[in-house]
Amino acid sequence: MEGLTITSTDHGTHGEYRAIVEGSSHTGFLSWVQQPGPNGPVRLAEHTVVPPAIGGRGIALELVKALVADAREQGFRIDPRCSYVAVQFARHKDWADLHA
């Protein structure tokens, strides 16, 4: 998405992805906490929030895609506790291997 930057912070046990929209002071985010799992680390996707001022542009999905990309690259699984993340996992069957 043009004009959108996704950043991430990882504090080991928790972190978040932030969506920064060019020309806006509003920021969306997806927060997570990490726990050990039987097959390696699991990130619990807790909350996905996109303010109405920047909503309706697919920003929440881009935040989830960033989490999924990192899971593939870094080798963790995802527990979609956030209802939005759970819905996206149901829609994207190709992510099933990452579901904790």
PATOR-358632 format. One record per residue (C-alpha): residue in one letter; x, y, z. Coordinates in steps of 0.1 Angstrom, whole numbers, always signed. Layout:
N
<'a', <X, Y, Z>>
...
END
This chain:
100
<'m', <+0, +0, +0>>
<'e', <+15, +33, -11>>
<'g', <+21, +58, +17>>
<'l', <+20, +31, +44>>
<'t', <+50, +21, +66>>
<'i', <+49, -8, +89>>
<'t', <+74, -9, +118>>
<'s', <+79, -35, +145>>
<'t', <+93, -35, +180>>
<'d', <+104, -67, +197>>
<'h', <+111, -66, +234>>
<'g', <+115, -104, +237>>
<'t', <+84, -112, +257>>
<'h', <+61, -87, +239>>
<'g', <+60, -62, +210>>
<'e', <+39, -46, +184>>
<'y', <+36, -37, +147>>
<'r', <+28, -1, +139>>
<'a', <+12, +13, +108>>
<'i', <+22, +48, +99>>
<'v', <+2, +65, +72>>
<'e', <+20, +93, +53>>
<'g', <+3, +127, +60>>
<'s', <-16, +114, +91>>
<'s', <-9, +117, +128>>
<'h', <-29, +86, +135>>
<'t', <-12, +52, +140>>
<'g', <-26, +17, +138>>
<'f', <-11, -12, +157>>
<'l', <-11, -49, +164>>
<'s', <+2, -60, +198>>
<'w', <+15, -94, +208>>
<'v', <+30, -113, +237>>
<'q', <+53, -143, +234>>
<'q', <+50, -176, +252>>
<'p', <+68, -209, +249>>
<'g', <+49, -235, +229>>
<'p', <+54, -272, +224>>
<'n', <+69, -267, +190>>
<'g', <+88, -234, +197>>
<'p', <+78, -199, +205>>
<'v', <+43, -187, +200>>
<'r', <+32, -151, +196>>
<'l', <-3, -143, +209>>
<'a', <-18, -117, +187>>
<'e', <-37, -97, +213>>
<'h', <-51, -65, +197>>
<'t', <-53, -49, +163>>
<'v', <-64, -13, +163>>
<'v', <-68, +11, +134>>
<'p', <-83, +45, +142>>
<'p', <-114, +54, +121>>
<'a', <-94, +84, +107>>
<'i', <-72, +60, +88>>
<'g', <-96, +30, +86>>
<'g', <-110, +14, +55>>
<'r', <-77, +12, +37>>
<'g', <-66, -24, +45>>
<'i', <-42, -13, +72>>
<'a', <-52, -39, +97>>
<'l', <-46, -67, +71>>
<'e', <-12, -52, +63>>
<'l', <-3, -54, +101>>
<'v', <-13, -91, +101>>
<'k', <+7, -98, +70>>
<'a', <+38, -83, +86>>
<'l', <+33, -106, +116>>
<'v', <+28, -136, +93>>
<'a', <+59, -127, +73>>
<'d', <+80, -124, +105>>
<'a', <+66, -158, +117>>
<'r', <+78, -174, +84>>
<'e', <+112, -157, +86>>
<'q', <+119, -161, +124>>
<'g', <+102, -195, +130>>
<'f', <+75, -187, +155>>
<'r', <+38, -196, +154>>
<'i', <+8, -174, +160>>
<'d', <-21, -177, +184>>
<'p', <-47, -154, +170>>
<'r', <-64, -142, +202>>
<'c', <-75, -110, +185>>
<'s', <-108, -115, +167>>
<'y', <-96, -97, +136>>
<'v', <-64, -118, +133>>
<'a', <-86, -150, +138>>
<'v', <-108, -139, +110>>
<'q', <-78, -134, +87>>
<'f', <-64, -168, +96>>
<'a', <-97, -183, +86>>
<'r', <-97, -165, +53>>
<'h', <-60, -173, +45>>
<'k', <-57, -211, +45>>
<'d', <-21, -208, +34>>
<'w', <-13, -195, +69>>
<'a', <-26, -226, +86>>
<'d', <+9, -240, +92>>
<'l', <+16, -209, +114>>
<'h', <-14, -213, +136>>
<'a', <-5, -224, +171>>
END
